[in-house]
Amino acid sequence: MHKCISAIVAAGALIGTLLFGGCTQMPTEKQNISDMRPQISFKVEGERALGSHILIDGLDMGMVSDFIDGKAAVRILPGTHIVSVILGSSVLLEEKVYLGDGVSRTFIVK
């Protein structure tokens, strides 16, 4: 009887080792993906330009005040784009530019 209990305890210990022995965490490797899309920001000369809208290829991207140089930028796909800044019916800026991966471009709006 004593040998039978010892065998059961040994079998339980073996099963416990097999079940819980694999619970150690393997070292992990952290990988970051860099966003290499071109980015556009703006510097303004005068307060009125802050309320103007940015159009990239005819699409409204928001207000110039949301993308001031050093604070935020519009990320776009690499390629040739038409960047326009419009205040009401006035065109404050319109420029055709090519922007490649990793390029940061700042436009001055007067």
N, C-alpha and C positions, 0 to 999 in steps of 0.2 A: 504494500500500500504506500509506503514511504517513497519507494522508487517511482511509483505512478504519479504521485503529487509532484515530485521533483522534475519528472519529464514534462508534465503539464506546465509548470512554472517556467522551465527552460524554453519550451515551445512558445509560450506567451511572450517571453523576453525576446526571442528571435523574431516573432511576428511584429512586435512593437518596434524593434530596431529596423526591420525592413520597411514598415509603413512610415515611420517618422524620421528615419535616417535621411530620406530624400527631401526633407523640408528645408534644407539650407538653400539660401538664395545665392545664385551664381553671380559673379561680378557682371555688371551691366555697362554698356557703353552709351553715352549720351551723344546724340547727333543733332546738330542744328542745321536748318536749311536757310540759307541766306536769300533774301528777296533782292534779286538783282535787277528788277524792273526799273526803268528810268523814272525819275521823279522831278516834278515841277513845283517851284515855289515862287513867291512874288515879293518884291519890295515896292512900296508905294511912296509917291511924292505927293503929299496933300491928302487930307482926310476924305475927300469926296470919292476917291478911288476905292476906299475900303468897302463901300456898298455896291460895288460893281460885281457882275457875274462872270465866271470863267466858262468858256465854251471850248471844248476840245473836239475837233472834228464835228462841230455842230451840236454836241451833247453838253447840256448844262451840268457842270461838275460842282457848282456851289458858288459861294461868295469868296472874293479875294481875301477878305478878313479871316477866313478859315484856313488859309494856306500861306501865311506870312513866313518869309525866309527865316530859318532858325527855329521855328515852332512846329510847322507841319508842312506836308508836301502831298501833291496829287501823284499817285503812282499810275503809270500807263504802260501799255505794251510797247516794246521796242518798234521803231519804224518812223515813218514820216507822218507828221500830224500838223494840223492847223490850230494854233492856239489863239483864241480871241478873248478879249476882255471888253465887256459891254456894260454901259451904264445908261439905262433907259434906251433911247434910240441912238446914242453916241457910241462909236467904236473907239475905245481908248488904246487898244493894242490889237494887232492882227499880224501873226507871223507864222510862216511855214517853216518847220524845223524837223530835222532828223535827230532822233535820240536813240542811242544804242544801250545795251545792257550796262547797268552800273552808273549811268550818267545822271548827274544832278544839274538841273538848269534853273537859274533864277532870272525871272523877267522883271524889268522895271516898268511900273505903270505910273504915268504922269497924269 
